[in-house]
Amino acid sequence: MKVCLLNDSFPPAIDGVVNVVLNYADHLGKDHGAQVVVGTPEYPDADYGRYPYRVIPYQSFDTTALTSGYRAGNPFSGKAVEELADFRPEIIHSHCPVASTILGRLLREQTDAPVVFTYHTKFDIDIHRAVKLPVAAEEAIRVMIANIEATDEVWAVSRGAGENLRSLGYTGDWRVMNNGVDFPRGRVPQEAVDRATAGYDLPAGVPVLLFVGRMMTYKGLPLILDALKLVMDGGQDFRMVFIGKGADKEKMEQKARTLSIGEKCIFVGPIYDRDALRAWNTRADLFLFPSTFDTNGLVVREAAACGLSCVLIQGSCAAEGITDGRNGFLIDETPEALAALLKKVCTDLPHLHQVGQHAMEEIYLSWQSAVDEAYDRYGALLDLKRSGQLPPKRKLPADYLVALASRSMEERVRRRRIRQELLTDFKETAQGMMENIQEAQKNAEQRWTKVAEDIQRELETLRKG
């Protein structure tokens, strides 16, 4: 099977969806023998040749200041579309609803391959953050939804993600396809934990609380800090470790100092070494993730892989599959609720570790299993396509523009290839003419040499006679 994966970010950018694409590409090739190509906006100084599959970067623009470090891609980059179309994918899988999905639709026009879209993130929140004018933000969301509805099948990473998509105006069908984690199941050896956490103030017997993710307020970080203030005032000691970077990191550091809990909060910054992250998850006693933004929360299952349980908001997407007190903890979205739970569980660390063990056994999902399920669904879609049972998509005005753009690109490619063929023919003809001229010149030189030799012999004969 030939699969084209599209996403609006790729290393050196690192986030949850980048991790998804990397694991899809890896396991599709390694476990299923699929041929994979990845299309993504180009990042300066990126090394796209280091992967066991082809990565095709296309033109991008620097929007890092507006989008917290991300670049915007131009899906109408003719050269990239040509290269991706030449791959002749059987499945096109987009992981972002903007440039990647537009690019996927352009490729569908040229290859007739079905387009799958996965809804990973509540993009409406990011749009409202980036676009300050409410009317413009709502229009951007409307365009995004229309783009999603133009795909052949929509996947959501959780039931809550699908419901969020529906709340934004999406009217089509969707199915839950869970993401996995690339952490193996099991805790890290103590010596590895000691290496990863060396130099940090982590006294023995003091509960270590952990957060891993983008340092953004909508991840519930202010709620964590307000709750920790209440916990400290109640006399409970702790260490709170934040791992990650983001636009609100300095603001959260300042808030911790303002609340006088700065000495108990450790802001590590981003960690890209997966083994080091496993070590931190093994060292911690409890993972705090009071986010209602995340649609799935890979970090929750990464923690579970290491036997670490999480505190989550009741009813949030990340809380799906969690049984309170069994394989995690569920609270109301208030600092008081989190503080009350922490005061209770921090005095019984063995119970915390038991809940973490249940999390490891019950909610862990490997990437191999997740991609196996996706591969099977790819096959089912291709069967529907071949049998003519894949429901046709209702044509929207934008679809005709996409088709027009695709045909325009194809025509440009056709003309360029004709020019290249003509140039090649001219070059070959000219080269042949030059070779013939050189050969004729060589033959003429040989003939004149022979004539000169004959004349010389005649002259010698006359002199002797």
URWO-V432454 format. One record per residue. RES is the residue in one letter. PHI is phi in radians with two decimals (999 if undefined). Layout:
RES:PHI + RES:PHI
//
This chain:
M:999 + K:-1.91 + V:-2.13 + C:-1.86 + L:-1.76 + L:-2.18 + N:-2.65 + D:-1.37 + S:-2.55 + F:-2.84 + P:-0.87 + P:-1.39 + A:-1.18 + I:-2.27 + D:-2.76 + G:-1.09 + V:-1.28 + V:-1.01 + N:-1.07 + V:-1.09 + V:-1.09 + L:-1.03 + N:-1.31 + Y:-1.02 + A:-1.06 + D:-1.13 + H:-1.35 + L:-1.06 + G:-1.32 + K:-1.25 + D:-1.65 + H:-2.18 + G:1.16 + A:-1.29 + Q:-1.55 + V:-2.18 + V:-2.30 + V:-2.03 + G:-1.94 + T:-2.74 + P:-1.03 + E:-1.33 + Y:-1.94 + P:-1.03 + D:1.14 + A:-1.31 + D:-1.78 + Y:-1.50 + G:-1.58 + R:-1.62 + Y:-1.75 + P:-1.36 + Y:-2.30 + R:-1.45 + V:-2.01 + I:-1.92 + P:-1.44 + Y:-2.22 + Q:-0.90 + S:-2.38 + F:-2.19 + D:-1.35 + T:-2.07 + T:-1.09 + A:-1.22 + L:-1.50 + T:-2.10 + S:0.95 + G:1.76 + Y:-1.77 + R:-1.80 + A:-1.69 + G:-1.70 + N:-1.78 + P:-1.23 + F:-1.65 + S:-1.23 + G:-1.00 + K:-1.10 + A:-1.16 + V:-1.06 + E:-1.08 + E:-1.14 + L:-1.19 + A:-1.17 + D:-1.09 + F:-1.16 + R:0.95 + P:-1.14 + E:-1.63 + I:-2.29 + I:-1.99 + H:-2.12 + S:-1.71 + H:-1.99 + C:-2.55 + P:-1.47 + V:-1.88 + A:-1.00 + S:-1.09 + T:-1.29 + I:-1.08 + L:-1.07 + G:-1.08 + R:-1.20 + L:-1.08 + L:-1.14 + R:-1.07 + E:-1.06 + Q:-1.66 + T:-2.07 + D:1.16 + A:-1.40 + P:-1.17 + V:-1.84 + V:-1.77 + F:-2.17 + T:-1.89 + Y:-1.60 + H:-1.70 + T:-2.29 + K:-1.31 + F:-1.13 + D:-1.09 + I:-1.19 + D:-1.13 + I:-1.12 + H:-1.15 + R:-1.23 + A:-1.45 + V:-1.89 + K:-1.30 + L:-1.39 + P:-0.98 + V:-1.10 + A:-1.15 + A:-1.11 + E:-1.13 + E:-1.17 + A:-1.09 + I:-1.14 + R:-1.07 + V:-1.12 + M:-1.06 + I:-1.12 + A:-1.06 + N:-1.12 + I:-1.15 + E:-1.16 + A:-1.41 + T:-1.43 + D:-1.48 + E:-2.66 + V:-2.01 + W:-1.93 + A:-2.13 + V:-1.40 + S:-2.84 + R:-1.09 + G:-1.10 + A:-1.12 + G:-1.11 + E:-1.17 + N:-1.11 + L:-1.07 + R:-1.10 + S:-1.16 + L:-1.52 + G:2.00 + Y:-1.20 + T:-1.99 + G:-1.49 + D:-1.47 + W:-2.66 + R:-2.31 + V:-1.41 + M:-2.27 + N:-1.25 + N:-1.47 + G:-1.85 + V:-2.28 + D:-1.65 + F:-1.37 + P:-1.22 + R:-1.25 + G:2.34 + R:-1.44 + V:-1.42 + P:-0.99 + Q:-1.03 + E:-1.13 + A:-1.22 + V:-1.09 + D:-1.08 + R:-1.15 + A:-1.22 + T:-1.86 + A:-1.07 + G:1.61 + Y:-1.77 + D:-1.39 + L:-2.27 + P:-1.10 + A:-1.08 + G:1.49 + V:-1.61 + P:-1.00 + V:-1.86 + L:-1.83 + L:-2.34 + F:-2.28 + V:-2.25 + G:2.72 + R:-1.18 + M:-1.47 + M:-2.23 + T:-1.06 + Y:-1.25 + K:-1.47 + G:1.56 + L:-1.13 + P:-1.04 + L:-1.10 + I:-1.04 + L:-1.14 + D:-1.11 + A:-1.17 + L:-1.12 + K:-1.05 + L:-1.15 + V:-1.14 + M:-1.11 + D:-1.11 + G:-1.46 + G:1.67 + Q:-1.56 + D:-1.45 + F:-2.96 + R:-2.29 + M:-1.91 + V:-1.91 + F:-1.90 + I:-2.04 + G:2.53 + K:-2.29 + G:2.92 + A:-1.12 + D:-1.83 + K:-1.06 + E:-1.11 + K:-1.09 + M:-1.25 + E:-1.09 + Q:-1.14 + K:-1.12 + A:-1.07 + R:-1.17 + T:-1.08 + L:-1.44 + S:1.12 + I:-2.03 + G:-1.00 + E:-1.24 + K:-1.71 + C:-1.90 + I:-2.04 + F:-1.72 + V:-1.35 + G:1.57 + P:-1.27 + I:-2.18 + Y:-1.72 + D:-1.35 + R:-1.16 + D:-1.16 + A:-1.16 + L:-1.13 + R:-1.04 + A:-1.12 + W:-1.13 + N:-1.14 + T:-1.28 + R:-1.23 + A:-1.25 + D:-1.75 + L:-2.77 + F:-1.77 + L:-1.82 + F:-2.50 + P:-1.47 + S:-1.75 + T:-1.80 + F:-1.42 + D:-1.20 + T:-1.55 + N:-2.50 + G:1.32 + L:-1.00 + V:-1.11 + V:-1.14 + R:-1.40 + E:-1.14 + A:-1.09 + A:-1.06 + A:-1.00 + C:-1.74 + G:1.32 + L:-1.98 + S:-1.55 + C:-2.16 + V:-1.76 + L:-2.30 + I:-1.44 + Q:-0.95 + G:1.53 + S:-1.34 + C:-1.06 + A:-1.13 + A:-1.50 + E:-1.08 + G:1.54 + I:-1.68 + T:-1.84 + D:-1.01 + G:1.44 + R:-1.77 + N:-2.20 + G:2.98 + F:-2.34 + L:-2.08 + I:-2.36 + D:-1.28 + E:-1.47 + T:-2.44 + P:-1.04 + E:-1.12 + A:-1.15 + L:-1.16 + A:-1.08 + A:-1.10 + L:-1.15 + L:-1.10 + K:-1.07 + K:-1.37 + V:-1.44 + C:-1.23 + T:-1.62 + D:-2.42 + L:-1.09 + P:-1.00 + H:-1.15 + L:-1.03 + H:-1.19 + Q:-1.17 + V:-1.12 + G:-1.10 + Q:-1.11 + H:-1.12 + A:-1.08 + M:-1.06 + E:-1.40 + E:-1.99 + I:-2.07 + Y:-1.20 + L:-2.44 + S:-1.38 + W:-1.17 + Q:-1.05 + S:-1.16 + A:-1.13 + V:-1.28 + D:-0.98 + E:-1.13 + A:-1.12 + Y:-1.09 + D:-1.08 + R:-1.23 + Y:-0.94 + G:-1.07 + A:-1.10 + L:-1.12 + L:-1.13 + D:-1.10 + L:-1.10 + K:-1.11 + R:-1.15 + S:-1.52 + G:1.33 + Q:-1.72 + L:-1.25 + P:-1.03 + P:-1.19 + K:-1.44 + R:-1.14 + K:-1.29 + L:-1.86 + P:-0.91 + A:-1.14 + D:-1.11 + Y:-1.19 + L:-1.17 + V:-1.10 + A:-1.09 + L:-1.10 + A:-1.09 + S:-1.12 + R:-1.12 + S:-1.11 + M:-1.11 + E:-1.04 + E:-1.16 + R:-1.10 + V:-1.10 + R:-1.05 + R:-1.14 + R:-1.12 + R:-1.19 + I:-1.08 + R:-1.07 + Q:-1.11 + E:-1.13 + L:-1.08 + L:-1.08 + T:-1.11 + D:-1.08 + F:-1.08 + K:-1.10 + E:-1.16 + T:-1.11 + A:-1.09 + Q:-1.13 + G:-1.12 + M:-1.08 + M:-1.09 + E:-1.13 + N:-1.14 + I:-1.08 + Q:-1.10 + E:-1.18 + A:-1.11 + Q:-1.11 + K:-1.14 + N:-1.12 + A:-1.09 + E:-1.08 + Q:-1.14 + R:-1.12 + W:-1.12 + T:-1.12 + K:-1.17 + V:-1.06 + A:-1.07 + E:-1.15 + D:-1.10 + I:-1.07 + Q:-1.09 + R:-1.17 + E:-1.09 + L:-1.06 + E:-1.12 + T:-1.14 + L:-1.11 + R:-1.12 + K:-1.27 + G:-1.38
//
